[in-house]
Amino acid sequence: MRLNSMLLALLPAARAFSTQLSARRLSTSPLLRSSPSTTIVTAAQRLTQTRLSSASSNDDNTPFQITTPIYYVNDKPHIGHAYTSLACDVIARYMRLSGRDVFFLSGTDEHGQKVETTAKNANMEPLAFCDMVSASFKELLTLLNISNDEFIRTTDEDHKKAVQHLWNVLVEKGAIYLGSYEGWYSVRDECYYNESELVDGKAPTGAEVEWVKKEDSYFFKLSEYQDELLDYYEAHPDFIAPESRKNEVVSFVKGGLKDLSISRTTFDWGVPVPGDDDHVMYVWIDALTNYMSALGYPNTEPGGNFDKFWPASLHVVGKDILRFHAVYWPAFLLAAGIPLPKRIFAHGWWTKDGEKISKSLGNVIDPVELIDTYGVDPTRFFLMSEVVFGNDGDFSDEKMIYKVNANLSNELGNLNQRIMTLVFKNCNKAVPAEIGPLTEADKQLLAKAASLRGITSEAIASQSIHKYVEHMISMVWDANKYIDVQAPWVLKKTDTERMNTVLYVLMEVMRHVAILYQPLMPTSSNVILDQLGVPEDEREFEHLDKEECKIMLGREVGKPHAVFPRFEVPSVAGETVKA
């Protein structure tokens, strides 16, 4: 929700970004809103909520809500936004293909002092400014082939009503009081900091801070929830991930929580406090509520989206905004008597060529340029496979080219091309009509393919996206080894029945690979499935092990074509080197 760079030349940048993208817009059909009703949960009930196991099955039929943070509209989208969105998309697609009913939410955070100031500097009204920048985020999701079910904006009227309803509930619960505030505040982070948190006079994030002179403010009684939060973390050890981030949160809370200022009077661009129009709400109580307002909150009646999908299954955020999600957000919900989300996962940041990304260094990574250069699926593949999800990662064009060439062009793409060319040329342009008995090598390869669903499911359930990709790469490597050892091009001259069997085994393995690669590379995977002749209505995970869904003997196949391009790495001398 909060980005790590101040706005520089936003207006031309945002407009330039919009011109790079297609005119297609994601649909944003509004959800039905009903009369307010609040679900009350006792403290005992909260502490006995079902634990989310980090390796919970994806095979159950429970609804699944997954969310990106809503992105702050102070600049055009960058690689961090693409990274979070892609991670959520891979998980959402995997869950859908597993048969889960998924609600995947993204959107933009559009209130606050920084937005108001930036809009004024651009000689624009705040809402018109937000309209322009929010559109660039929606367009990025389209460009990346992100499958979100809704795109929410905090300027939506239904959202503002939901935030005001939550405020009133907190007031009724005695969790809010009027006082006065003075202290250090980071406009960039939209965050208050204690003196002890400052590093060389700046926020821990490196942002500049300013002293807020004493002003009237409403406060949330955060200090009263310190023990309850710690009890909750202990009772729900999988609530925050990875473990290192959980330890940071626990340490922060154990250090002592102070009541939180949740309103401002020095600017107007925000959600008005109910009954006191001199105050607008602190942007985080506004922004965090989006996860519920998109589901129709405050309508909590049976049959609605809130009743169906809440509590959220997974919030995915950057590590810089974990405090807001793992401390403030659960405290608000505990105070309101609303169930907490099941899991919060914080991922790391990207550097470029070993250096921190910043505008001053001129090394900002534009996701639009990545896609223009490498294509959508190779970009998705690299960002989700290069680093352990949760850790920081380093980007370079050389790393991307080598990885895409090795794992996609050389291994997966070339394997598919070899198989389908041999079938097309040597089997009368059709899947072999008959095959012989399976050897031990055949059975072992098919068994590994059949195991892919289970091991990738475990990886996705724990947000170990890199492990999911590693399992897929390993399967393709084994299939390449198998084709080299079996040498069907030699068998063509010596044993056509065995050749037919080998090619059929390889096609069946590729069916598993392509179906299970759909969450990561949806377009390329479906191109492979098309070449294999797999019907469009037999590409979900339930079809993997069905006998009637296996590659059909004798089915015609078309002439194959390459799925993944190869790229060249520029050398230091200006020449190009094949990767």
Sequence and secondary structure as in RCSB ss.txt:
>XXXX:A:sequence
MRLNSMLLALLPAARAFSTQLSARRLSTSPLLRSSPSTTIVTAAQRLTQTRLSSASSNDDNTPFQITTPIYYVND
KPHIGHAYTSLACDVIARYMRLSGRDVFFLSGTDEHGQKVETTAKNANMEPLAFCDMVSASFKELLTLLNISNDE
FIRTTDEDHKKAVQHLWNVLVEKGAIYLGSYEGWYSVRDECYYNESELVDGKAPTGAEVEWVKKEDSYFFKLSEY
QDELLDYYEAHPDFIAPESRKNEVVSFVKGGLKDLSISRTTFDWGVPVPGDDDHVMYVWIDALTNYMSALGYPNT
EPGGNFDKFWPASLHVVGKDILRFHAVYWPAFLLAAGIPLPKRIFAHGWWTKDGEKISKSLGNVIDPVELIDTYG
VDPTRFFLMSEVVFGNDGDFSDEKMIYKVNANLSNELGNLNQRIMTLVFKNCNKAVPAEIGPLTEADKQLLAKAA
SLRGITSEAIASQSIHKYVEHMISMVWDANKYIDVQAPWVLKKTDTERMNTVLYVLMEVMRHVAILYQPLMPTSS
NVILDQLGVPEDEREFEHLDKEECKIMLGREVGKPHAVFPRFEVPSVAGETVKA
>XXXX:A:secstr
   SS  SSHHHHHHHHHHHS S           S       HHHHHTS    TT  S S   EEEE   EETTS
   HHHHHHHHHHHHHHHHHHHTT  EEEEEEEE  SHHHHHHHHHTT  HHHHHHHHHHHHHHHHHHTT   SE
EEETTSHHHHHHHHHHHHHHHHTT EEEEEEEEEEETTTTEEE GGG BTTB TTS   EEEEEEEEEEE GGGG
HHHHHHHHHH TTSEESHHHHHHHHHHHHT    EE EESS   S EETTEEEEEE HHHHHHTHHHHTTTTT  
 TTSHHHHH S SEEEEEGGGHHIIIIIHHHHHHHHT    S EEEE  EEETTEE  TTTT    HHHHHHHH 
HHHHHHHHHHSS TTS EEE HHHHHHHIIIIIIIIIIHHHHHHHHHHHHHTTTBS S      HHHHHHHHHHH
HHHHHHHHHHHTT HHHHHHHHHHHHHHHHHHHHHH HHHHHHH HHHHHHHHHHHHHHHHHHHHHHTTT HHHH
HHHHHHHT  GGG SGGGTT GGGS  TT B      SS   EEE TTS EEE 
